[in-house]
């Protein structure tokens, strides 16, 4: 059956639809986003137990901890992203999903997603160095790399070209949606950073005071993981809806699926 919402969407409908998916499936999406990050929370929870010395030494330990965690946090983040994209695609098209199913798909597409993300990041980063504007254009061009890899099962290089095709003729619209999604998901992070700044100011003199109180640093890391688990599903929902909107507009996906549904019913 063709989902009623699979049609061209306005910018407001994309945001409303993302919020609706987020609310309706909050438990599944939140747990999917937070469970792989629990080891990271546990690591930083133990940080104050071995963070000793002056503030500079504590800062060095914190930096070292970040580097030690990177081999885990990078694939874990991509696993979460892939799982969420799959889950949101399923529920948007009217099919059931689960945490286990999301992780299964995320694991299967982890290496292609890593390759595509690295390629896109390098190109966008290089573009940003070249007077910023080329980087923004590449960011728009590669908006659908994640959905293409996870939902369509394509490889990294093919996903870049596929995303460019979907972006053709809608660069301004895609940029507007991406900016709004970023601003909405960034607000909680800005609030946490502001609260952290107030706490640090109350404790003493700036970042030095934060490092003199490793528990404050640990609390910041734990809340950062929580906020990411709360905001990443919404950002992913917006990308999935934007991806399907572009497929409907450029490929008549809704007509194609409707025809397939009629054929299978006969």
Phi and psi restraints in degrees (value plus and minus 20) as a CYANA .aco file:
   2 UNK   PHI     -96.5   -56.5
   2 UNK   PSI     103.3   143.3
   3 UNK   PHI     -81.0   -41.0
   3 UNK   PSI     117.3   157.3
   4 UNK   PHI     -82.2   -42.2
   4 UNK   PSI     -49.6    -9.6
   5 UNK   PHI    -103.1   -63.1
   5 UNK   PSI     -25.9    14.1
   6 UNK   PHI     -99.7   -59.7
   6 UNK   PSI      67.0   107.0
   7 UNK   PHI    -179.9  -139.9
   7 UNK   PSI     149.3   189.3
   8 UNK   PHI     -79.0   -39.0
   8 UNK   PSI     113.7   153.7
   9 UNK   PHI    -134.8   -94.8
   9 UNK   PSI     123.9   163.9
  10 UNK   PHI     -98.2   -58.2
  10 UNK   PSI     148.9   188.9
  11 UNK   PHI     -79.4   -39.4
  11 UNK   PSI     -63.1   -23.1
  12 UNK   PHI     -83.5   -43.5
  12 UNK   PSI     -56.6   -16.6
  13 UNK   PHI     -89.4   -49.4
  13 UNK   PSI     -53.0   -13.0
  14 UNK   PHI     -84.0   -44.0
  14 UNK   PSI     -65.2   -25.2
  15 UNK   PHI     -87.0   -47.0
  15 UNK   PSI     -64.8   -24.8
  16 UNK   PHI     -81.9   -41.9
  16 UNK   PSI     -62.0   -22.0
  17 UNK   PHI     -84.7   -44.7
  17 UNK   PSI     -58.4   -18.4
  18 UNK   PHI     -83.8   -43.8
  18 UNK   PSI     -63.6   -23.6
  19 UNK   PHI     -83.1   -43.1
  19 UNK   PSI     -59.8   -19.8
  20 UNK   PHI     -84.2   -44.2
  20 UNK   PSI     -65.7   -25.7
  21 UNK   PHI     -82.7   -42.7
  21 UNK   PSI     -60.3   -20.3
  22 UNK   PHI     -81.9   -41.9
  22 UNK   PSI     -66.9   -26.9
  23 UNK   PHI     -88.6   -48.6
  23 UNK   PSI     -64.2   -24.2
  24 UNK   PHI     -86.3   -46.3
  24 UNK   PSI     -52.0   -12.0
  25 UNK   PHI    -142.2  -102.2
  25 UNK   PSI      11.3    51.3
  26 UNK   PHI     -76.4   -36.4
  26 UNK   PSI     -66.8   -26.8
  27 UNK   PHI     -78.6   -38.6
  27 UNK   PSI     -69.1   -29.1
  28 UNK   PHI     -84.0   -44.0
  28 UNK   PSI     -65.1   -25.1
  29 UNK   PHI     -87.5   -47.5
  29 UNK   PSI     -63.0   -23.0
  30 UNK   PHI     -84.9   -44.9
  30 UNK   PSI     -66.2   -26.2
  31 UNK   PHI     -83.8   -43.8
  31 UNK   PSI     -58.2   -18.2
  32 UNK   PHI     -80.0   -40.0
  32 UNK   PSI     -59.3   -19.3
  33 UNK   PHI     -99.3   -59.3
  33 UNK   PSI     -46.6    -6.6
  34 UNK   PHI    -118.2   -78.2
  34 UNK   PSI     -52.1   -12.1
  35 UNK   PHI     -79.2   -39.2
  35 UNK   PSI     -65.9   -25.9
  36 UNK   PHI     -85.2   -45.2
  36 UNK   PSI     -36.4     3.6
  37 UNK   PHI    -114.2   -74.2
  37 UNK   PSI     -21.7    18.3
  38 UNK   PHI     -81.5   -41.5
  38 UNK   PSI     -58.6   -18.6
  39 UNK   PHI     -80.3   -40.3
  39 UNK   PSI     -53.1   -13.1
  40 UNK   PHI     -86.8   -46.8
  40 UNK   PSI     -62.9   -22.9
  41 UNK   PHI     -81.6   -41.6
  41 UNK   PSI     -62.4   -22.4
  42 UNK   PHI     -83.0   -43.0
  42 UNK   PSI     -59.7   -19.7
  43 UNK   PHI     -81.3   -41.3
  43 UNK   PSI     -68.8   -28.8
  44 UNK   PHI     -92.7   -52.7
  44 UNK   PSI     -44.6    -4.6
  45 UNK   PHI     -85.5   -45.5
  45 UNK   PSI     -51.1   -11.1
  46 UNK   PHI    -105.7   -65.7
  46 UNK   PSI     -29.4    10.6
  47 UNK   PHI     -75.8   -35.8
  47 UNK   PSI     -66.1   -26.1
  48 UNK   PHI     -82.3   -42.3
  48 UNK   PSI     -39.8     0.2
  49 UNK   PHI     -92.2   -52.2
  49 UNK   PSI     -47.5    -7.5
  50 UNK   PHI    -139.2   -99.2
  50 UNK   PSI     -16.9    23.1
  51 UNK   PHI    -103.9   -63.9
  51 UNK   PSI      74.7   114.7
  52 UNK   PHI    -143.1  -103.1
  52 UNK   PSI     138.9   178.9
  53 UNK   PHI      89.2   129.2
  53 UNK   PSI    -188.7  -148.7
  54 UNK   PHI     -97.5   -57.5
  54 UNK   PSI     149.2   189.2
  55 UNK   PHI     -75.4   -35.4
  55 UNK   PSI     -56.1   -16.1
  56 UNK   PHI     -86.0   -46.0
  56 UNK   PSI     -59.2   -19.2
  57 UNK   PHI     -87.7   -47.7
  57 UNK   PSI     -59.2   -19.2
  58 UNK   PHI     -84.6   -44.6
  58 UNK   PSI     -60.0   -20.0
  59 UNK   PHI     -82.4   -42.4
  59 UNK   PSI     -60.1   -20.1
  60 UNK   PHI     -83.6   -43.6
  60 UNK   PSI     -60.0   -20.0
  61 UNK   PHI     -85.0   -45.0
  61 UNK   PSI     -59.2   -19.2
  62 UNK   PHI     -84.3   -44.3
  62 UNK   PSI     -62.4   -22.4
  63 UNK   PHI     -83.9   -43.9
  63 UNK   PSI     -61.1   -21.1
  64 UNK   PHI     -82.6   -42.6
  64 UNK   PSI     -61.4   -21.4
  65 UNK   PHI     -80.5   -40.5
  65 UNK   PSI     -60.7   -20.7
  66 UNK   PHI     -81.7   -41.7
  66 UNK   PSI     -62.5   -22.5
  67 UNK   PHI     -87.2   -47.2
  67 UNK   PSI     -58.6   -18.6
  68 UNK   PHI     -85.6   -45.6
  68 UNK   PSI     -52.7   -12.7
  69 UNK   PHI     -99.2   -59.2
  69 UNK   PSI     -41.5    -1.5
  70 UNK   PHI     -74.2   -34.2
  70 UNK   PSI     -63.8   -23.8
  71 UNK   PHI     -81.8   -41.8
  71 UNK   PSI     -38.2     1.8
  72 UNK   PHI    -117.4   -77.4
  72 UNK   PSI     -65.4   -25.4
  73 UNK   PHI     -86.5   -46.5
  73 UNK   PSI     -54.2   -14.2
  74 UNK   PHI     -85.5   -45.5
  74 UNK   PSI     -75.3   -35.3
  75 UNK   PHI     -85.0   -45.0
  75 UNK   PSI     -52.9   -12.9
  76 UNK   PHI     -84.3   -44.3
  76 UNK   PSI     -60.5   -20.5
  77 UNK   PHI     -84.2   -44.2
  77 UNK   PSI     -62.4   -22.4
  78 UNK   PHI     -88.1   -48.1
  78 UNK   PSI     -56.1   -16.1
  79 UNK   PHI     -80.8   -40.8
  79 UNK   PSI     -65.3   -25.3
  80 UNK   PHI     -80.7   -40.7
  80 UNK   PSI     -66.6   -26.6
  81 UNK   PHI     -81.1   -41.1
  81 UNK   PSI     -67.0   -27.0
  82 UNK   PHI     -83.4   -43.4
  82 UNK   PSI     -61.7   -21.7
  83 UNK   PHI     -83.1   -43.1
  83 UNK   PSI     -64.0   -24.0
  84 UNK   PHI     -85.5   -45.5
  84 UNK   PSI     -62.9   -22.9
  85 UNK   PHI     -80.7   -40.7
  85 UNK   PSI     -61.8   -21.8
  86 UNK   PHI     -85.3   -45.3
  86 UNK   PSI     -67.7   -27.7
  87 UNK   PHI     -81.0   -41.0
  87 UNK   PSI     -65.0   -25.0
  88 UNK   PHI     -88.7   -48.7
  88 UNK   PSI     -55.3   -15.3
  89 UNK   PHI     -83.6   -43.6
  89 UNK   PSI     -63.0   -23.0
  90 UNK   PHI     -82.0   -42.0
  90 UNK   PSI     -70.0   -30.0
  91 UNK   PHI     -91.2   -51.2
  91 UNK   PSI     -51.2   -11.2
  92 UNK   PHI     -85.7   -45.7
  92 UNK   PSI     -54.0   -14.0
  93 UNK   PHI    -107.8   -67.8
  93 UNK   PSI     -15.2    24.8
  94 UNK   PHI      69.1   109.1
  94 UNK   PSI      -1.6    38.4
  95 UNK   PHI    -128.6   -88.6
  95 UNK   PSI     132.9   172.9
  96 UNK   PHI     -94.1   -54.1
  96 UNK   PSI     140.3   180.3
  97 UNK   PHI    -169.4  -129.4
  97 UNK   PSI     156.3   196.3
  98 UNK   PHI    -174.4  -134.4
  98 UNK   PSI     146.8   186.8
  99 UNK   PHI     -82.5   -42.5
  99 UNK   PSI     -65.0   -25.0
 100 UNK   PHI     -80.8   -40.8
 100 UNK   PSI     -64.5   -24.5
 101 UNK   PHI     -82.7   -42.7
 101 UNK   PSI     -60.8   -20.8
 102 UNK   PHI     -81.9   -41.9
 102 UNK   PSI     -65.9   -25.9
 103 UNK   PHI     -84.0   -44.0
 103 UNK   PSI     -58.3   -18.3
 104 UNK   PHI     -79.7   -39.7
 104 UNK   PSI     -66.0   -26.0
 105 UNK   PHI     -87.8   -47.8
 105 UNK   PSI     -59.7   -19.7
 106 UNK   PHI     -81.6   -41.6
 106 UNK   PSI     -60.2   -20.2
 107 UNK   PHI     -86.3   -46.3
 107 UNK   PSI     -62.4   -22.4
 108 UNK   PHI     -84.4   -44.4
 108 UNK   PSI     -52.8   -12.8
 109 UNK   PHI    -123.3   -83.3
 109 UNK   PSI      -7.9    32.1
 110 UNK   PHI     -83.4   -43.4
 110 UNK   PSI     -70.5   -30.5
 111 UNK   PHI     -86.3   -46.3
 111 UNK   PSI     -65.9   -25.9
 112 UNK   PHI     -80.7   -40.7
 112 UNK   PSI     -57.4   -17.4
 113 UNK   PHI     -87.0   -47.0
 113 UNK   PSI     -58.4   -18.4
 114 UNK   PHI     -82.9   -42.9
 114 UNK   PSI     -66.4   -26.4
 115 UNK   PHI     -82.9   -42.9
 115 UNK   PSI     -64.8   -24.8
 116 UNK   PHI     -85.2   -45.2
 116 UNK   PSI     -60.8   -20.8
 117 UNK   PHI     -84.7   -44.7
 117 UNK   PSI     -62.8   -22.8
 118 UNK   PHI     -83.8   -43.8
 118 UNK   PSI     -64.7   -24.7
 119 UNK   PHI     -80.9   -40.9
 119 UNK   PSI     -67.9   -27.9
 120 UNK   PHI     -83.3   -43.3
 120 UNK   PSI     -62.0   -22.0
 121 UNK   PHI     -83.3   -43.3
 121 UNK   PSI     -62.3   -22.3
 122 UNK   PHI     -83.8   -43.8
 122 UNK   PSI     -65.9   -25.9
 123 UNK   PHI     -85.3   -45.3
 123 UNK   PSI     -63.5   -23.5
 124 UNK   PHI     -85.7   -45.7
 124 UNK   PSI     -62.8   -22.8
 125 UNK   PHI     -81.1   -41.1
 125 UNK   PSI     -63.0   -23.0
 126 UNK   PHI     -83.4   -43.4
 126 UNK   PSI     -59.5   -19.5
 127 UNK   PHI     -84.9   -44.9
 127 UNK   PSI     -57.0   -17.0
 128 UNK   PHI     -86.0   -46.0
 128 UNK   PSI     -53.9   -13.9
 129 UNK   PHI     -85.0   -45.0
 129 UNK   PSI     -53.7   -13.7
 130 UNK   PHI    -105.3   -65.3
 130 UNK   PSI      50.7    90.7
 131 UNK   PHI      46.5    86.5
 131 UNK   PSI       1.3    41.3
 132 UNK   PHI      52.0    92.0
 132 UNK   PSI     -70.9   -30.9
 133 UNK   PHI     -76.0   -36.0
 133 UNK   PSI     -65.7   -25.7
 134 UNK   PHI     -78.4   -38.4
 134 UNK   PSI     -54.9   -14.9
 135 UNK   PHI     -86.3   -46.3
 135 UNK   PSI     -60.1   -20.1
 136 UNK   PHI     -85.1   -45.1
 136 UNK   PSI     -60.3   -20.3
 137 UNK   PHI     -84.4   -44.4
 137 UNK   PSI     -59.3   -19.3
 138 UNK   PHI     -89.0   -49.0
 138 UNK   PSI     -55.8   -15.8
 139 UNK   PHI     -80.6   -40.6
 139 UNK   PSI     -62.8   -22.8
 140 UNK   PHI     -84.6   -44.6
 140 UNK   PSI     -64.7   -24.7
 141 UNK   PHI     -80.8   -40.8
 141 UNK   PSI     -54.5   -14.5
 142 UNK   PHI    -122.7   -82.7
 142 UNK   PSI       4.0    44.0
 143 UNK   PHI     -80.1   -40.1
 143 UNK   PSI     -50.3   -10.3
 144 UNK   PHI    -124.3   -84.3
 144 UNK   PSI      -5.0    35.0
 145 UNK   PHI     -78.6   -38.6
 145 UNK   PSI     -67.3   -27.3
 146 UNK   PHI     -80.9   -40.9
 146 UNK   PSI     -74.9   -34.9
 147 UNK   PHI     -77.0   -37.0
 147 UNK   PSI     -58.2   -18.2
 148 UNK   PHI     -84.7   -44.7
 148 UNK   PSI     -63.6   -23.6
 149 UNK   PHI     -84.8   -44.8
 149 UNK   PSI     -65.8   -25.8
 150 UNK   PHI    -101.0   -61.0
 150 UNK   PSI     -66.8   -26.8
 151 UNK   PHI    -101.3   -61.3
 151 UNK   PSI     -62.8   -22.8
 152 UNK   PHI    -112.2   -72.2
 152 UNK   PSI     -33.5     6.5
 153 UNK   PHI      52.3    92.3
 153 UNK   PSI      10.9    50.9
 154 UNK   PHI    -112.0   -72.0
 154 UNK   PSI     142.5   182.5
 155 UNK   PHI    -100.1   -60.1
 155 UNK   PSI     151.8   191.8
 156 UNK   PHI     -78.2   -38.2
 156 UNK   PSI     -73.0   -33.0
 157 UNK   PHI     -87.4   -47.4
 157 UNK   PSI     -61.9   -21.9
 158 UNK   PHI     -82.5   -42.5
 158 UNK   PSI     -55.8   -15.8
 159 UNK   PHI     -85.6   -45.6
 159 UNK   PSI     -55.8   -15.8
 160 UNK   PHI     -83.5   -43.5
 160 UNK   PSI     -66.0   -26.0
 161 UNK   PHI     -86.4   -46.4
 161 UNK   PSI     -59.5   -19.5
 162 UNK   PHI     -83.4   -43.4
 162 UNK   PSI     -63.1   -23.1
 163 UNK   PHI     -83.5   -43.5
 163 UNK   PSI     -58.7   -18.7
 164 UNK   PHI     -82.4   -42.4
 164 UNK   PSI     -59.2   -19.2
 165 UNK   PHI     -83.1   -43.1
 165 UNK   PSI     -63.2   -23.2
 166 UNK   PHI     -88.2   -48.2
 166 UNK   PSI     -47.8    -7.8
 167 UNK   PHI    -101.5   -61.5
 167 UNK   PSI     -34.9     5.1
 168 UNK   PHI     -78.6   -38.6
 168 UNK   PSI     108.1   148.1
 169 UNK   PHI      61.8   101.8
 169 UNK   PSI     -17.0    23.0
 170 UNK   PHI    -158.9  -118.9
 170 UNK   PSI      11.5    51.5
 171 UNK   PHI     -82.6   -42.6
 171 UNK   PSI     -64.1   -24.1
 172 UNK   PHI     -84.7   -44.7
 172 UNK   PSI     -61.9   -21.9
 173 UNK   PHI     -83.9   -43.9
 173 UNK   PSI     -65.4   -25.4
 174 UNK   PHI     -82.6   -42.6
 174 UNK   PSI     -62.6   -22.6
 175 UNK   PHI     -81.1   -41.1
 175 UNK   PSI     -62.4   -22.4
 176 UNK   PHI     -82.1   -42.1
 176 UNK   PSI     -63.4   -23.4
 177 UNK   PHI     -84.8   -44.8
 177 UNK   PSI     -64.2   -24.2
 178 UNK   PHI     -82.6   -42.6
 178 UNK   PSI     -60.9   -20.9
 179 UNK   PHI     -83.4   -43.4
 179 UNK   PSI     -65.6   -25.6
 180 UNK   PHI     -84.4   -44.4
 180 UNK   PSI     -62.5   -22.5
 181 UNK   PHI     -81.0   -41.0
 181 UNK   PSI     -62.3   -22.3
 182 UNK   PHI     -83.6   -43.6
 182 UNK   PSI     -65.8   -25.8
 183 UNK   PHI     -83.4   -43.4
 183 UNK   PSI     -61.9   -21.9
 184 UNK   PHI     -85.7   -45.7
 184 UNK   PSI     -64.0   -24.0
 185 UNK   PHI     -96.9   -56.9
 185 UNK   PSI     -42.1    -2.1
 186 UNK   PHI    -101.7   -61.7
 186 UNK   PSI     -40.7    -0.7
 187 UNK   PHI     -77.3   -37.3
 187 UNK   PSI     -66.4   -26.4
 188 UNK   PHI     -81.9   -41.9
 188 UNK   PSI     -55.9   -15.9
 189 UNK   PHI     -86.5   -46.5
 189 UNK   PSI     -61.6   -21.6
 190 UNK   PHI     -81.0   -41.0
 190 UNK   PSI     -60.6   -20.6
 191 UNK   PHI     -84.0   -44.0
 191 UNK   PSI     -62.1   -22.1
 192 UNK   PHI     -84.3   -44.3
 192 UNK   PSI     -63.0   -23.0
 193 UNK   PHI     -82.5   -42.5
 193 UNK   PSI     -60.9   -20.9
 194 UNK   PHI     -84.1   -44.1
 194 UNK   PSI     -62.8   -22.8
 195 UNK   PHI     -84.3   -44.3
 195 UNK   PSI     -59.1   -19.1
 196 UNK   PHI     -82.6   -42.6
 196 UNK   PSI     -60.6   -20.6
 197 UNK   PHI     -83.0   -43.0
 197 UNK   PSI     -59.4   -19.4
 198 UNK   PHI     -84.4   -44.4
 198 UNK   PSI     -62.0   -22.0
 199 UNK   PHI     -84.4   -44.4
 199 UNK   PSI     -61.2   -21.2
 200 UNK   PHI     -85.2   -45.2
 200 UNK   PSI     -62.9   -22.9
 201 UNK   PHI     -81.8   -41.8
 201 UNK   PSI     -58.2   -18.2
 202 UNK   PHI     -90.2   -50.2
 202 UNK   PSI     -44.9    -4.9
 203 UNK   PHI    -105.7   -65.7
 203 UNK   PSI     -44.0    -4.0
 204 UNK   PHI     141.9   181.9
 204 UNK   PSI    -155.9  -115.9
 205 UNK   PHI    -124.0   -84.0
 205 UNK   PSI      71.6   111.6
 206 UNK   PHI      40.7    80.7
 206 UNK   PSI    -163.9  -123.9
 207 UNK   PHI     -82.9   -42.9
 207 UNK   PSI     -49.1    -9.1
 208 UNK   PHI     -81.3   -41.3
 208 UNK   PSI     -60.1   -20.1
 209 UNK   PHI     -84.6   -44.6
 209 UNK   PSI     -58.4   -18.4
 210 UNK   PHI     -82.4   -42.4
 210 UNK   PSI     -59.7   -19.7
 211 UNK   PHI     -96.1   -56.1
 211 UNK   PSI     -41.9    -1.9
 212 UNK   PHI     -95.6   -55.6
 212 UNK   PSI     -35.5     4.5
 213 UNK   PHI    -144.3  -104.3
 213 UNK   PSI      60.9   100.9
 214 UNK   PHI     -77.8   -37.8
 214 UNK   PSI     -44.8    -4.8
 215 UNK   PHI     -84.8   -44.8
 215 UNK   PSI     -53.9   -13.9
 216 UNK   PHI     -85.6   -45.6
 216 UNK   PSI     -61.2   -21.2
 217 UNK   PHI     -83.5   -43.5
 217 UNK   PSI     -62.0   -22.0
 218 UNK   PHI     -82.9   -42.9
 218 UNK   PSI     -62.1   -22.1
 219 UNK   PHI     -81.6   -41.6
 219 UNK   PSI     -59.8   -19.8
 220 UNK   PHI     -82.3   -42.3
 220 UNK   PSI     -63.4   -23.4
 221 UNK   PHI     -84.4   -44.4
 221 UNK   PSI     -62.5   -22.5
 222 UNK   PHI     -84.8   -44.8
 222 UNK   PSI     -64.0   -24.0
 223 UNK   PHI     -87.5   -47.5
 223 UNK   PSI     -50.9   -10.9
 224 UNK   PHI     -83.5   -43.5
 224 UNK   PSI     -61.8   -21.8
 225 UNK   PHI     -83.7   -43.7
 225 UNK   PSI     -63.2   -23.2
 226 UNK   PHI     -82.2   -42.2
 226 UNK   PSI     -66.0   -26.0
 227 UNK   PHI     -84.7   -44.7
 227 UNK   PSI     -59.1   -19.1
 228 UNK   PHI     -82.2   -42.2
 228 UNK   PSI     -60.3   -20.3
 229 UNK   PHI     -87.0   -47.0
 229 UNK   PSI     -45.8    -5.8
 230 UNK   PHI    -103.7   -63.7
 230 UNK   PSI     -51.9   -11.9
 231 UNK   PHI    -118.0   -78.0
 231 UNK   PSI     -51.2   -11.2
 232 UNK   PHI     -78.9   -38.9
 232 UNK   PSI     -61.9   -21.9
 233 UNK   PHI     -78.9   -38.9
 233 UNK   PSI     -57.9   -17.9
 234 UNK   PHI     -87.2   -47.2
 234 UNK   PSI     -65.6   -25.6
 235 UNK   PHI     -78.8   -38.8
 235 UNK   PSI     -63.1   -23.1
 236 UNK   PHI     -84.5   -44.5
 236 UNK   PSI     -59.6   -19.6
 237 UNK   PHI     -81.9   -41.9
 237 UNK   PSI     -63.0   -23.0
 238 UNK   PHI     -82.4   -42.4
 238 UNK   PSI     -60.5   -20.5
 239 UNK   PHI     -86.1   -46.1
 239 UNK   PSI     -60.0   -20.0
 240 UNK   PHI     -83.9   -43.9
 240 UNK   PSI     -64.9   -24.9
 241 UNK   PHI     -85.5   -45.5
 241 UNK   PSI     -59.5   -19.5
 242 UNK   PHI     -84.5   -44.5
 242 UNK   PSI     -60.2   -20.2
 243 UNK   PHI     -80.9   -40.9
 243 UNK   PSI     -68.1   -28.1
 244 UNK   PHI     -89.3   -49.3
 244 UNK   PSI     -53.8   -13.8
 245 UNK   PHI     -80.8   -40.8
 245 UNK   PSI     -62.4   -22.4
 246 UNK   PHI     -88.2   -48.2
 246 UNK   PSI     -55.6   -15.6
 247 UNK   PHI     -87.9   -47.9
 247 UNK   PSI     -58.5   -18.5
 248 UNK   PHI     -85.7   -45.7
 248 UNK   PSI     -63.7   -23.7
 249 UNK   PHI     -92.9   -52.9
 249 UNK   PSI     -57.0   -17.0
 250 UNK   PHI    -117.4   -77.4
 250 UNK   PSI     -42.0    -2.0
 251 UNK   PHI    -145.9  -105.9
 251 UNK   PSI     -17.8    22.2
 252 UNK   PHI      32.9    72.9
 252 UNK   PSI      27.5    67.5
 253 UNK   PHI     -79.5   -39.5
 253 UNK   PSI     -57.1   -17.1
 254 UNK   PHI     -83.1   -43.1
 254 UNK   PSI     -60.2   -20.2
 255 UNK   PHI     -87.5   -47.5
 255 UNK   PSI     -60.7   -20.7
 256 UNK   PHI     -81.5   -41.5
 256 UNK   PSI     -66.5   -26.5
 257 UNK   PHI     -88.4   -48.4
 257 UNK   PSI     -56.2   -16.2
 258 UNK   PHI     -82.4   -42.4
 258 UNK   PSI     -61.8   -21.8
 259 UNK   PHI     -84.9   -44.9
 259 UNK   PSI     -60.4   -20.4
 260 UNK   PHI     -84.5   -44.5
 260 UNK   PSI     -58.2   -18.2
 261 UNK   PHI     -85.3   -45.3
 261 UNK   PSI     -60.2   -20.2
 262 UNK   PHI     -87.4   -47.4
 262 UNK   PSI     -60.1   -20.1
 263 UNK   PHI     -83.8   -43.8
 263 UNK   PSI     -61.8   -21.8
 264 UNK   PHI     -91.4   -51.4
 264 UNK   PSI     -43.8    -3.8
 265 UNK   PHI    -100.0   -60.0
 265 UNK   PSI     -37.0     3.0
